[in-house]
Amino acid sequence: MSREHKKFERLFLFSEVAKQLSFTEAAAELGISRGYLSEQIRQLEQELGRALLIRTTRSVKLTIQGEMILASMGQVKADLLDLDRKIRHDNEDIAGRIRITAPSQFTQRYLLDICHEFNAQHPQVNFSIDCSYTLYDLAKNDFDLAIRATQNPPQNMVAKKLFEYQQVCCAAPEYLEKAGTPIHIDDLQRHKCLTSAEQTQWTFGSKTIAINSFMSVNDNHMLKTQALLARGIMLGPLYLVDKELQQGRLRVILPDETMSQSATYIVHPQMINQSARLSSFIQFTLAWFKQQRNREPARLDKC
């Protein structure tokens, strides 16, 4: 490997250490040994004739020169990612891989079906889906699309609204028969509530109430499972529980209270020449949700 190539590698390795501020975590993220990583950073500092890191037994900090390199490498990575994205989408064939990041609840409720139906029409397209609640920066991560539930989509991206939805408070009939049905918001304080991670309050319109949560989980599907097992009351997106409400397995609580509303967007970087597969998938997804709305003339908020 030429000296220039090796230096380029070391700069990339350094940027990961600088981002993590930990040799151990950076090595794990990169899939290399801590010893090799430490040696490469030492040689980079030797080549540059400058200390880039201040190391102590407990922490790693950046010098001024280290901060300069981190900022520059961030732009280099963004440029390389943009170049890769342009090359990957520089074709007119509806073929290749589409990389998507989307919340777990949206993926299970909608995205898997959408991808299946699109692949049936375009068999040469395949999908890689990151199923998480991490709000990745698409300018710095290798995703073609993101699904975001928000009222404020990112300004530096193209965002197209898929649908609006409201939150709904519900519980299993078995739980309500045992613990009683809340009539007023304040009644929730006497019930077991199933909440998202570290959530201690629920908001109804302009009123916020502290809730009694014996368990918090950062996955709404798991919360729904607990609610179906009659273990408490949950507050979640209507589209997550609409089928269970229609089947009578869950019941709406406090239906006259104003629930918070949000919207779901499909988000992607701005590209001058977008690939046929990506533009086709975006249009397919928008049309798919339009058809869903046409199939369901009766609003789900009347369940």
PASEBA-1860 file (N, C-alpha, C; in nm, 3 decimals):
! residues 303
1> MSREHKKF> 0.085/-0.120/0.000/0.000/0.000/0.000/0.088/0.124/0.000 ~ 0.058/0.223/-0.087/0.139/0.343/-0.094/0.127/0.424/0.034 ~ 0.221/0.513/0.052/0.222/0.595/0.172/0.095/0.681/0.181 ~ 0.051/0.735/0.064/-0.068/0.819/0.061/-0.193/0.739/0.099 ~ -0.202/0.615/0.047/-0.317/0.531/0.079/-0.321/0.498/0.228 ~ -0.205/0.468/0.284/-0.198/0.432/0.426/-0.236/0.552/0.513 ~ -0.191/0.670/0.473/-0.225/0.789/0.550/-0.374/0.817/0.545 ~ -0.433/0.794/0.428/-0.577/0.813/0.414/-0.651/0.717/0.507
9> ERLFLFSE> -0.606/0.593/0.513/-0.668/0.495/0.604/-0.656/0.542/0.749 ~ -0.539/0.593/0.786/-0.518/0.636/0.924/-0.606/0.756/0.959 ~ -0.627/0.844/0.861/-0.715/0.957/0.886/-0.858/0.910/0.911 ~ -0.903/0.810/0.838/-1.037/0.756/0.861/-1.045/0.687/0.997 ~ -0.942/0.613/1.033/-0.940/0.549/1.164/-0.942/0.653/1.275 ~ -0.864/0.761/1.256/-0.861/0.867/1.357/-0.999/0.931/1.373 ~ -1.070/0.953/1.261/-1.200/1.019/1.270/-1.298/0.938/1.354 ~ -1.286/0.804/1.350/-1.374/0.720/1.433/-1.338/0.732/1.580
17> VAKQLSFT> -1.209/0.733/1.610/-1.165/0.752/1.749/-1.210/0.888/1.799 ~ -1.196/0.991/1.714/-1.234/1.126/1.752/-1.384/1.136/1.777 ~ -1.461/1.063/1.699/-1.606/1.065/1.716/-1.647/0.993/1.844 ~ -1.586/0.877/1.871/-1.622/0.798/1.989/-1.554/0.846/2.116 ~ -1.439/0.914/2.099/-1.353/0.953/2.213/-1.322/0.832/2.300 ~ -1.299/0.721/2.231/-1.266/0.596/2.300/-1.202/0.502/2.201 ~ -1.081/0.453/2.231/-1.015/0.357/2.143/-1.090/0.224/2.144 ~ -1.140/0.184/2.260/-1.210/0.056/2.271/-1.337/0.055/2.188
25> EAAAELGI> -1.419/0.161/2.202/-1.545/0.168/2.128/-1.522/0.185/1.978 ~ -1.420/0.265/1.942/-1.389/0.284/1.800/-1.342/0.154/1.737 ~ -1.258/0.079/1.808/-1.209/-0.049/1.755/-1.323/-0.146/1.735 ~ -1.418/-0.149/1.830/-1.534/-0.238/1.818/-1.620/-0.198/1.699 ~ -1.639/-0.068/1.679/-1.720/-0.018/1.568/-1.654/-0.050/1.433 ~ -1.521/-0.042/1.429/-1.447/-0.065/1.305/-1.419/-0.213/1.280 ~ -1.434/-0.294/1.383/-1.407/-0.437/1.369/-1.259/-0.470/1.360 ~ -1.175/-0.392/1.430/-1.031/-0.417/1.433/-0.985/-0.421/1.578
33> SRGYLSEQ> -0.862/-0.461/1.600/-0.812/-0.469/1.737/-0.776/-0.331/1.790 ~ -0.787/-0.316/1.920/-0.752/-0.188/1.983/-0.605/-0.159/1.965 ~ -0.521/-0.263/1.972/-0.378/-0.244/1.956/-0.341/-0.191/1.818 ~ -0.403/-0.249/1.715/-0.376/-0.203/1.577/-0.422/-0.058/1.560 ~ -0.540/-0.026/1.612/-0.593/0.109/1.601/-0.501/0.209/1.670 ~ -0.457/0.176/1.790/-0.370/0.266/1.866/-0.238/0.290/1.792 ~ -0.183/0.185/1.732/-0.057/0.197/1.659/-0.074/0.286/1.535 ~ -0.187/0.273/1.464/-0.210/0.355/1.345/-0.225/0.502/1.381
41> IRQLEQEL> -0.290/0.531/1.491/-0.305/0.671/1.534/-0.170/0.727/1.577 ~ -0.090/0.645/1.645/0.044/0.689/1.687/0.129/0.725/1.564 ~ 0.122/0.640/1.460/0.201/0.666/1.340/0.149/0.790/1.266 ~ 0.017/0.812/1.269/-0.038/0.932/1.205/0.013/1.057/1.275 ~ 0.013/1.057/1.407/0.065/1.172/1.482/0.212/1.194/1.452 ~ 0.285/1.085/1.436/0.428/1.094/1.405/0.449/1.154/1.266 ~ 0.368/1.112/1.169/0.379/1.165/1.033/0.347/1.315/1.028 ~ 0.244/1.355/1.103/0.201/1.494/1.101/0.286/1.582/1.192
49> GRALLIRT> 0.356/1.521/1.284/0.438/1.597/1.376/0.356/1.676/1.476 ~ 0.236/1.629/1.502/0.146/1.697/1.595/0.071/1.594/1.678 ~ 0.046/1.628/1.803/-0.041/1.543/1.886/-0.185/1.572/1.849 ~ -0.262/1.468/1.823/-0.402/1.483/1.785/-0.497/1.451/1.899 ~ -0.447/1.374/1.996/-0.529/1.331/2.108/-0.457/1.356/2.239 ~ -0.534/1.390/2.341/-0.481/1.399/2.477/-0.534/1.277/2.551 ~ -0.445/1.185/2.585/-0.485/1.059/2.646/-0.461/1.060/2.795 ~ -0.560/1.016/2.871/-0.543/0.992/3.014/-0.589/0.849/3.041
57> TRSVKLTI> -0.577/0.805/3.164/-0.619/0.668/3.196/-0.769/0.651/3.185 ~ -0.844/0.763/3.189/-0.989/0.752/3.190/-1.058/0.813/3.069 ~ -0.986/0.895/2.992/-1.054/0.965/2.884/-0.961/0.994/2.767 ~ -1.021/1.029/2.657/-0.950/1.073/2.537/-1.012/1.205/2.495 ~ -0.928/1.306/2.473/-0.976/1.436/2.428/-0.901/1.476/2.302 ~ -0.961/1.565/2.225/-0.900/1.612/2.101/-0.818/1.738/2.125 ~ -0.702/1.744/2.059/-0.627/1.870/2.054/-0.692/1.959/1.948 ~ -0.645/2.079/1.935/-0.698/2.169/1.833/-0.677/2.109/1.695
65> QGEMILAS> -0.559/2.050/1.673/-0.531/1.987/1.544/-0.622/1.866/1.522 ~ -0.651/1.793/1.627/-0.742/1.679/1.617/-0.882/1.723/1.578 ~ -0.929/1.834/1.635/-1.061/1.886/1.601/-1.066/1.929/1.455 ~ -0.958/1.988/1.405/-0.952/2.030/1.265/-0.964/1.910/1.171 ~ -0.894/1.802/1.204/-0.898/1.683/1.120/-1.037/1.619/1.125 ~ -1.097/1.614/1.244/-1.230/1.555/1.256/-1.331/1.630/1.170 ~ -1.327/1.763/1.174/-1.419/1.843/1.093/-1.396/1.819/0.944 ~ -1.270/1.814/0.903/-1.239/1.793/0.762/-1.278/1.655/0.715
73> MGQVKADL> -1.253/1.552/0.798/-1.287/1.415/0.759/-1.438/1.395/0.753 ~ -1.512/1.471/0.834/-1.658/1.464/0.825/-1.705/1.506/0.686 ~ -1.645/1.610/0.633/-1.682/1.655/0.498/-1.635/1.557/0.392 ~ -1.515/1.498/0.413/-1.464/1.398/0.318/-1.558/1.279/0.312 ~ -1.602/1.230/0.428/-1.694/1.117/0.432/-1.826/1.150/0.364 ~ -1.876/1.272/0.388/-2.001/1.313/0.326/-1.987/1.318/0.174 ~ -1.872/1.368/0.125/-1.849/1.375/-0.019/-1.840/1.236/-0.080 ~ -1.771/1.145/-0.012/-1.758/1.009/-0.063/-1.894/0.938/-0.066
81> LDLDRKIR> -1.972/0.962/0.039/-2.105/0.902/0.045/-2.194/0.955/-0.067 ~ -2.184/1.085/-0.093/-2.262/1.145/-0.200/-2.218/1.090/-0.336 ~ -2.086/1.073/-0.355/-2.035/1.016/-0.479/-2.085/0.873/-0.497 ~ -2.078/0.794/-0.389/-2.125/0.655/-0.396/-2.274/0.650/-0.430 ~ -2.351/0.740/-0.368/-2.495/0.742/-0.392/-2.525/0.779/-0.537 ~ -2.449/0.876/-0.592/-2.470/0.916/-0.731/-2.437/0.803/-0.828 ~ -2.326/0.735/-0.802/-2.286/0.624/-0.888/-2.388/0.511/-0.881 ~ -2.434/0.483/-0.758/-2.527/0.373/-0.738/-2.660/0.399/-0.808
89> HDNEDIAG> -2.697/0.525/-0.819/-2.827/0.558/-0.877/-2.817/0.611/-1.020 ~ -2.700/0.598/-1.081/-2.680/0.648/-1.217/-2.720/0.542/-1.318 ~ -2.849/0.510/-1.322/-2.897/0.414/-1.421/-3.046/0.432/-1.440 ~ -3.096/0.379/-1.549/-3.237/0.388/-1.582/-3.311/0.257/-1.556 ~ -3.236/0.154/-1.517/-3.300/0.026/-1.490/-3.358/0.025/-1.349 ~ -3.477/-0.034/-1.336/-3.536/-0.050/-1.203/-3.478/-0.179/-1.145 ~ -3.358/-0.167/-1.091/-3.285/-0.282/-1.040/-3.184/-0.234/-0.937 ~ -3.143/-0.326/-0.848/-3.043/-0.293/-0.748/-3.101/-0.287/-0.608
97> RIRITAPS> -3.020/-0.241/-0.514/-3.057/-0.239/-0.373/-3.106/-0.101/-0.330 ~ -3.209/-0.099/-0.246/-3.257/0.023/-0.182/-3.238/0.008/-0.032 ~ -3.168/0.102/0.027/-3.137/0.098/0.170/-3.230/0.194/0.245 ~ -3.303/0.140/0.341/-3.406/0.218/0.411/-3.385/0.206/0.562 ~ -3.404/0.317/0.632/-3.411/0.313/0.778/-3.550/0.359/0.819 ~ -3.614/0.280/0.907/-3.754/0.307/0.944/-3.780/0.254/1.084 ~ -3.875/0.315/1.156/-3.911/0.264/1.289/-3.968/0.123/1.281 ~ -3.948/0.048/1.387/-3.994/-0.091/1.391/-4.145/-0.102/1.368
105> QFTQRYLL> -4.224/-0.015/1.434/-4.370/-0.026/1.423/-4.418/0.002/1.281 ~ -4.356/0.099/1.213/-4.393/0.128/1.075/-4.351/0.013/0.983 ~ -4.234/-0.042/1.010/-4.183/-0.151/0.926/-4.277/-0.271/0.931 ~ -4.317/-0.311/1.051/-4.403/-0.428/1.064/-4.544/-0.401/1.012 ~ -4.593/-0.280/1.033/-4.731/-0.249/0.993/-4.746/-0.226/0.843 ~ -4.645/-0.161/0.782/-4.660/-0.122/0.642/-4.542/-0.160/0.551 ~ -4.420/-0.130/0.596/-4.306/-0.131/0.503/-4.278/-0.268/0.444 ~ -4.290/-0.374/0.523/-4.263/-0.508/0.471/-4.359/-0.542/0.357
113> DICHEFNA> -4.485/-0.504/0.371/-4.582/-0.530/0.265/-4.550/-0.446/0.141 ~ -4.514/-0.320/0.162/-4.482/-0.233/0.049/-4.364/-0.287/-0.030 ~ -4.259/-0.328/0.041/-4.140/-0.381/-0.027/-4.173/-0.511/-0.100 ~ -4.255/-0.595/-0.038/-4.294/-0.722/-0.102/-4.370/-0.696/-0.231 ~ -4.464/-0.604/-0.227/-4.545/-0.575/-0.346/-4.463/-0.508/-0.455 ~ -4.371/-0.422/-0.415/-4.285/-0.356/-0.516/-4.192/-0.458/-0.581 ~ -4.138/-0.549/-0.501/-4.050/-0.652/-0.556/-4.124/-0.745/-0.650 ~ -4.253/-0.768/-0.624/-4.332/-0.852/-0.714/-4.341/-0.789/-0.852
121> QHPQVNFS> -4.344/-0.655/-0.858/-4.348/-0.586/-0.986/-4.209/-0.567/-1.046 ~ -4.109/-0.556/-0.959/-3.971/-0.531/-1.005/-3.877/-0.628/-0.933 ~ -3.869/-0.752/-0.980/-3.794/-0.858/-0.912/-3.645/-0.830/-0.898 ~ -3.591/-0.737/-0.977/-3.447/-0.711/-0.969/-3.412/-0.609/-0.860 ~ -3.513/-0.560/-0.790/-3.489/-0.469/-0.679/-3.491/-0.547/-0.549 ~ -3.392/-0.523/-0.462/-3.392/-0.583/-0.329/-3.373/-0.474/-0.224 ~ -3.403/-0.507/-0.100/-3.409/-0.407/0.005/-3.320/-0.445/0.124 ~ -3.261/-0.343/0.183/-3.190/-0.357/0.309/-3.253/-0.258/0.406
129> IDCSYTLY> -3.315/-0.309/0.514/-3.393/-0.225/0.605/-3.328/-0.222/0.743 ~ -3.297/-0.103/0.790/-3.252/-0.083/0.927/-3.376/-0.050/1.009 ~ -3.410/-0.140/1.100/-3.534/-0.130/1.176/-3.502/-0.076/1.316 ~ -3.506/0.056/1.331/-3.468/0.114/1.459/-3.534/0.250/1.475 ~ -3.510/0.312/1.593/-3.563/0.444/1.620/-3.452/0.549/1.617 ~ -3.335/0.512/1.564/-3.223/0.606/1.552/-3.250/0.704/1.439 ~ -3.237/0.833/1.466/-3.257/0.936/1.364/-3.125/0.961/1.291 ~ -3.094/0.873/1.198/-2.969/0.886/1.124/-2.970/1.012/1.038
137> DLAKNDFD> -2.852/1.073/1.027/-2.832/1.183/0.935/-2.805/1.123/0.798 ~ -2.896/1.139/0.704/-2.881/1.076/0.573/-2.765/1.134/0.493 ~ -2.719/1.253/0.531/-2.604/1.312/0.463/-2.474/1.244/0.505 ~ -2.479/1.169/0.616/-2.357/1.108/0.668/-2.368/0.956/0.680 ~ -2.485/0.900/0.651/-2.505/0.756/0.661/-2.557/0.702/0.528 ~ -2.524/0.576/0.503/-2.548/0.518/0.371/-2.689/0.460/0.358 ~ -2.789/0.549/0.372/-2.928/0.510/0.349/-2.983/0.592/0.233 ~ -3.065/0.529/0.151/-3.130/0.600/0.041/-3.254/0.674/0.088
145> LAIRATQN> -3.325/0.613/0.184/-3.452/0.668/0.232/-3.462/0.652/0.382 ~ -3.542/0.737/0.442/-3.576/0.722/0.584/-3.726/0.744/0.599 ~ -3.785/0.675/0.695/-3.924/0.699/0.734/-3.920/0.771/0.868 ~ -3.984/0.887/0.877/-3.979/0.967/0.999/-4.120/1.005/1.042 ~ -4.148/0.984/1.171/-4.273/1.031/1.231/-4.242/1.164/1.298 ~ -4.291/1.273/1.243/-4.254/1.405/1.294/-4.352/1.509/1.241 ~ -4.355/1.622/1.308/-4.426/1.739/1.255/-4.329/1.836/1.189 ~ -4.198/1.809/1.205/-4.095/1.898/1.150/-3.990/1.817/1.076
153> PPQNMVAK> -4.018/1.778/0.951/-3.920/1.701/0.875/-3.793/1.783/0.852 ~ -3.678/1.717/0.837/-3.551/1.789/0.821/-3.551/1.882/0.700 ~ -3.501/2.004/0.719/-3.505/2.105/0.614/-3.405/2.078/0.503 ~ -3.299/2.001/0.533/-3.195/1.977/0.432/-3.223/1.851/0.350 ~ -3.344/1.795/0.363/-3.382/1.675/0.290/-3.515/1.698/0.216 ~ -3.542/1.612/0.119/-3.673/1.611/0.055/-3.766/1.525/0.139 ~ -3.880/1.578/0.178/-3.973/1.504/0.264/-4.112/1.505/0.202 ~ -4.171/1.388/0.186/-4.305/1.374/0.130/-4.394/1.306/0.234
161> KLFEYQQV> -4.508/1.368/0.265/-4.597/1.315/0.369/-4.669/1.190/0.318 ~ -4.665/1.084/0.400/-4.736/0.960/0.367/-4.876/0.959/0.428 ~ -4.886/0.996/0.555/-5.017/1.002/0.621/-5.004/1.073/0.755 ~ -5.117/1.118/0.806/-5.124/1.174/0.941/-5.189/1.072/1.033 ~ -5.158/1.079/1.159/-5.218/0.987/1.255/-5.226/1.052/1.392 ~ -5.308/0.997/1.478/-5.318/1.046/1.614/-5.281/0.936/1.712 ~ -5.250/0.978/1.832/-5.224/0.884/1.940/-5.358/0.838/1.997 ~ -5.361/0.718/2.053/-5.482/0.666/2.113/-5.447/0.595/2.243
169> CCAAPEYL> -5.532/0.612/2.342/-5.514/0.548/2.471/-5.607/0.426/2.475 ~ -5.553/0.309/2.506/-5.636/0.188/2.499/-5.587/0.081/2.596 ~ -5.673/-0.020/2.617/-5.640/-0.132/2.705/-5.726/-0.251/2.667 ~ -5.688/-0.368/2.714/-5.765/-0.489/2.687/-5.892/-0.489/2.773 ~ -6.002/-0.545/2.722/-6.125/-0.552/2.801/-6.105/-0.623/2.934 ~ -6.019/-0.725/2.935/-5.993/-0.800/3.059/-5.932/-0.710/3.166 ~ -5.840/-0.621/3.123/-5.779/-0.530/3.220/-5.885/-0.433/3.275 ~ -5.969/-0.379/3.187/-6.069/-0.281/3.228/-6.173/-0.343/3.320
177> EKAGTPIH> -6.208/-0.469/3.295/-6.303/-0.538/3.382/-6.244/-0.557/3.522 ~ -6.115/-0.577/3.528/-6.049/-0.601/3.657/-6.017/-0.471/3.730 ~ -5.967/-0.370/3.656/-5.918/-0.247/3.720/-6.013/-0.130/3.706 ~ -6.118/-0.144/3.623/-6.210/-0.034/3.601/-6.167/0.051/3.482 ~ -6.264/0.122/3.422/-6.236/0.206/3.306/-6.217/0.351/3.349 ~ -6.106/0.414/3.315/-6.086/0.555/3.348/-6.190/0.643/3.279 ~ -6.248/0.734/3.354/-6.348/0.827/3.300/-6.285/0.963/3.273 ~ -6.193/1.003/3.361/-6.123/1.131/3.349/-5.972/1.105/3.338
185> IDDLQRHK> -5.901/1.203/3.285/-5.756/1.189/3.269/-5.689/1.158/3.403 ~ -5.734/1.224/3.510/-5.672/1.204/3.641/-5.685/1.060/3.689 ~ -5.784/0.987/3.638/-5.803/0.848/3.679/-5.684/0.760/3.638 ~ -5.608/0.803/3.536/-5.495/0.723/3.489/-5.389/0.704/3.598 ~ -5.383/0.797/3.692/-5.282/0.788/3.798/-5.306/0.668/3.890 ~ -5.428/0.612/3.885/-5.458/0.496/3.968/-5.445/0.364/3.889 ~ -5.397/0.374/3.766/-5.385/0.256/3.681/-5.240/0.226/3.646 ~ -5.217/0.102/3.604/-5.086/0.065/3.551/-5.079/0.110/3.406
193> CLTSAEQT> -4.977/0.189/3.376/-4.961/0.241/3.241/-4.835/0.182/3.177 ~ -4.846/0.150/3.051/-4.735/0.092/2.974/-4.675/0.203/2.889 ~ -4.549/0.237/2.912/-4.493/0.357/2.850/-4.367/0.328/2.771 ~ -4.335/0.424/2.685/-4.206/0.420/2.616/-4.095/0.444/2.717 ~ -3.973/0.415/2.678/-3.859/0.421/2.770/-3.849/0.557/2.840 ~ -3.839/0.552/2.970/-3.817/0.669/3.055/-3.932/0.772/3.048 ~ -4.047/0.733/2.999/-4.160/0.826/2.991/-4.233/0.830/3.124 ~ -4.253/0.949/3.178/-4.319/0.964/3.307/-4.448/1.046/3.298
201> QWTFGSKT> -4.476/1.102/3.181/-4.595/1.186/3.164/-4.662/1.157/3.031 ~ -4.795/1.175/3.028/-4.870/1.171/2.903/-4.939/1.305/2.886 ~ -4.953/1.349/2.760/-5.016/1.477/2.731/-5.146/1.455/2.655 ~ -5.251/1.518/2.703/-5.383/1.515/2.638/-5.423/1.660/2.613 ~ -5.422/1.701/2.486/-5.451/1.840/2.456/-5.351/1.930/2.524 ~ -5.401/2.018/2.609/-5.312/2.111/2.679/-5.276/2.063/2.819 ~ -5.324/1.944/2.855/-5.300/1.895/2.991/-5.200/1.781/2.992 ~ -5.102/1.791/3.082/-5.002/1.686/3.100/-5.021/1.623/3.237
209> IAINSFMS> -5.016/1.491/3.241/-5.041/1.420/3.367/-4.930/1.321/3.395 ~ -4.887/1.315/3.522/-4.789/1.214/3.563/-4.859/1.079/3.567 ~ -4.789/0.976/3.523/-4.850/0.843/3.515/-4.772/0.742/3.597 ~ -4.841/0.638/3.636/-4.782/0.530/3.714/-4.739/0.420/3.618 ~ -4.609/0.414/3.593/-4.557/0.317/3.497/-4.469/0.215/3.569 ~ -4.514/0.089/3.568/-4.432/-0.015/3.631/-4.332/-0.073/3.532 ~ -4.347/-0.038/3.404/-4.255/-0.090/3.302/-4.250/0.008/3.185 ~ -4.129/0.038/3.138/-4.113/0.121/3.019/-4.027/0.044/2.918
217> VNDNHMLK> -4.070/0.046/2.793/-4.002/-0.029/2.686/-3.991/0.061/2.564 ~ -3.877/0.059/2.496/-3.859/0.146/2.380/-3.903/0.079/2.250 ~ -4.010/0.000/2.256/-4.064/-0.064/2.137/-4.215/-0.073/2.153 ~ -4.288/-0.004/2.066/-4.433/0.001/2.080/-4.501/-0.134/2.055 ~ -4.440/-0.220/1.973/-4.500/-0.352/1.951/-4.497/-0.434/2.080 ~ -4.390/-0.420/2.157/-4.383/-0.491/2.285/-4.486/-0.434/2.383 ~ -4.505/-0.301/2.380/-4.606/-0.241/2.466/-4.745/-0.292/2.429 ~ -4.770/-0.303/2.298/-4.901/-0.354/2.254/-4.921/-0.498/2.302
225> TQALLARG> -4.815/-0.578/2.297/-4.826/-0.716/2.344/-4.862/-0.719/2.492 ~ -4.801/-0.630/2.571/-4.832/-0.624/2.713/-4.976/-0.579/2.736 ~ -5.023/-0.483/2.655/-5.162/-0.438/2.668/-5.258/-0.551/2.633 ~ -5.229/-0.628/2.530/-5.316/-0.740/2.491/-5.319/-0.848/2.598 ~ -5.213/-0.855/2.678/-5.209/-0.951/2.789/-5.277/-0.896/2.914 ~ -5.345/-0.781/2.899/-5.422/-0.720/3.010/-5.332/-0.677/3.124 ~ -5.212/-0.626/3.090/-5.118/-0.585/3.195/-5.113/-0.434/3.216 ~ -5.199/-0.358/3.147/-5.200/-0.215/3.168/-5.257/-0.139/3.050
233> IMLGPLYL> -5.249/-0.007/3.060/-5.301/0.084/2.958/-5.185/0.138/2.877 ~ -5.202/0.147/2.744/-5.097/0.200/2.659/-5.145/0.322/2.582 ~ -5.050/0.406/2.545/-5.074/0.520/2.458/-4.981/0.507/2.339 ~ -5.038/0.495/2.219/-4.955/0.472/2.102/-5.022/0.517/1.975 ~ -4.953/0.506/1.861/-5.010/0.547/1.733/-5.134/0.465/1.699 ~ -5.236/0.531/1.647/-5.359/0.462/1.612/-5.336/0.350/1.512 ~ -5.247/0.374/1.414/-5.226/0.271/1.312/-5.161/0.145/1.368 ~ -5.102/0.156/1.485/-5.040/0.039/1.547/-5.145/-0.055/1.607
241> VDKELQQG> -5.258/0.001/1.651/-5.358/-0.079/1.723/-5.493/-0.083/1.654 ~ -5.503/-0.030/1.531/-5.634/-0.020/1.467/-5.700/-0.156/1.448 ~ -5.622/-0.258/1.410/-5.680/-0.391/1.388/-5.733/-0.449/1.518 ~ -5.656/-0.433/1.626/-5.699/-0.486/1.756/-5.822/-0.414/1.808 ~ -5.834/-0.285/1.777/-5.954/-0.210/1.817/-6.076/-0.259/1.740 ~ -6.060/-0.283/1.611/-6.170/-0.333/1.530/-6.213/-0.473/1.572 ~ -6.116/-0.553/1.617/-6.146/-0.690/1.660/-6.200/-0.696/1.803 ~ -6.194/-0.584/1.875/-6.241/-0.583/2.013/-6.140/-0.635/2.113
249> RLRVILPD> -6.018/-0.661/2.069/-5.914/-0.710/2.160/-5.858/-0.597/2.245 ~ -5.873/-0.474/2.198/-5.839/-0.354/2.274/-5.957/-0.258/2.267 ~ -5.970/-0.173/2.369/-6.076/-0.074/2.371/-6.016/0.065/2.391 ~ -6.075/0.164/2.322/-6.031/0.302/2.338/-6.072/0.354/2.475 ~ -5.981/0.425/2.539/-6.007/0.487/2.669/-6.005/0.639/2.651 ~ -6.090/0.710/2.721/-6.097/0.855/2.714/-6.113/0.904/2.570 ~ -6.215/0.854/2.497/-6.229/0.888/2.355/-6.260/1.035/2.329 ~ -6.311/1.105/2.428/-6.347/1.246/2.408/-6.231/1.341/2.433
257> ETMSQSAT> -6.119/1.289/2.482/-6.003/1.373/2.507/-5.926/1.397/2.377 ~ -5.866/1.513/2.367/-5.786/1.548/2.248/-5.649/1.483/2.258 ~ -5.617/1.398/2.162/-5.488/1.330/2.160/-5.392/1.404/2.066 ~ -5.263/1.390/2.093/-5.164/1.454/2.007/-5.164/1.389/1.869 ~ -5.134/1.468/1.767/-5.128/1.419/1.631/-4.989/1.436/1.574 ~ -4.957/1.352/1.477/-4.828/1.361/1.411/-4.846/1.317/1.266 ~ -4.736/1.314/1.193/-4.740/1.272/1.053/-4.617/1.186/1.024 ~ -4.630/1.101/0.924/-4.521/1.015/0.882/-4.476/1.057/0.742
265> YIVHPQMI> -4.344/1.074/0.727/-4.287/1.121/0.601/-4.189/1.018/0.545 ~ -4.176/1.017/0.414/-4.065/0.947/0.350/-3.963/1.055/0.315 ~ -3.839/1.037/0.359/-3.737/1.140/0.352/-3.616/1.087/0.275 ~ -3.559/1.170/0.190/-3.440/1.129/0.116/-3.355/1.251/0.079 ~ -3.225/1.231/0.056/-3.139/1.343/0.015/-3.180/1.398/-0.121 ~ -3.152/1.525/-0.141/-3.179/1.586/-0.271/-3.077/1.536/-0.372 ~ -3.125/1.483/-0.483/-3.037/1.434/-0.589/-3.085/1.489/-0.723 ~ -2.990/1.539/-0.803/-3.026/1.594/-0.933/-3.072/1.483/-1.027
273> NQSARLSS> -2.996/1.373/-1.028/-3.030/1.259/-1.113/-3.063/1.139/-1.025 ~ -3.188/1.126/-0.990/-3.230/1.016/-0.904/-3.249/0.889/-0.986 ~ -3.208/0.776/-0.931/-3.218/0.650/-1.005/-3.363/0.613/-1.031 ~ -3.382/0.532/-1.135/-3.517/0.486/-1.169/-3.576/0.403/-1.057 ~ -3.496/0.318/-0.993/-3.550/0.231/-0.888/-3.594/0.313/-0.767 ~ -3.516/0.418/-0.732/-3.551/0.496/-0.615/-3.674/0.582/-0.640 ~ -3.677/0.651/-0.754/-3.794/0.735/-0.785/-3.918/0.649/-0.802 ~ -3.904/0.530/-0.861/-4.018/0.441/-0.878/-4.070/0.392/-0.743
281> FIQFTLAW> -3.979/0.360/-0.651/-4.022/0.312/-0.519/-4.092/0.423/-0.441 ~ -4.041/0.546/-0.449/-4.103/0.657/-0.378/-4.245/0.680/-0.430 ~ -4.261/0.682/-0.561/-4.394/0.701/-0.620/-4.487/0.585/-0.586 ~ -4.431/0.464/-0.586/-4.509/0.346/-0.551/-4.560/0.357/-0.407 ~ -4.475/0.400/-0.316/-4.511/0.412/-0.175/-4.618/0.519/-0.154 ~ -4.603/0.633/-0.221/-4.704/0.739/-0.210/-4.839/0.689/-0.262 ~ -4.837/0.619/-0.376/-4.961/0.567/-0.433/-5.021/0.459/-0.344 ~ -4.936/0.379/-0.280/-4.981/0.271/-0.192/-5.063/0.327/-0.077
289> FKQQRNRE> -5.014/0.436/-0.016/-5.088/0.495/0.096/-5.214/0.567/0.049 ~ -5.211/0.621/-0.071/-5.332/0.682/-0.125/-5.439/0.576/-0.144 ~ -5.402/0.459/-0.193/-5.497/0.350/-0.209/-5.549/0.302/-0.074 ~ -5.462/0.300/0.027/-5.505/0.260/0.161/-5.614/0.352/0.213 ~ -5.596/0.482/0.191/-5.696/0.579/0.237/-5.828/0.560/0.164 ~ -5.819/0.528/0.035/-5.942/0.507/-0.043/-6.015/0.380/-0.001 ~ -5.940/0.279/0.046/-6.002/0.153/0.089/-6.069/0.167/0.224 ~ -6.032/0.270/0.301/-6.081/0.285/0.438/-6.158/0.417/0.451
297> PARLDKC> -6.274/0.427/0.388/-6.351/0.553/0.396/-6.395/0.585/0.538 ~ -6.419/0.481/0.619/-6.456/0.505/0.759/-6.329/0.527/0.839 ~ -6.318/0.644/0.902/-6.197/0.679/0.975/-6.176/0.586/1.093 ~ -6.049/0.551/1.111/-6.016/0.457/1.219/-6.035/0.520/1.356 ~ -6.037/0.653/1.361/-6.054/0.716/1.492/-6.197/0.698/1.547 ~ -6.282/0.629/1.469/-6.417/0.599/1.518/-6.427/0.458/1.575 ~ -6.310/0.391/1.582/-6.314/0.252/1.635/-6.359/0.254/1.779
END
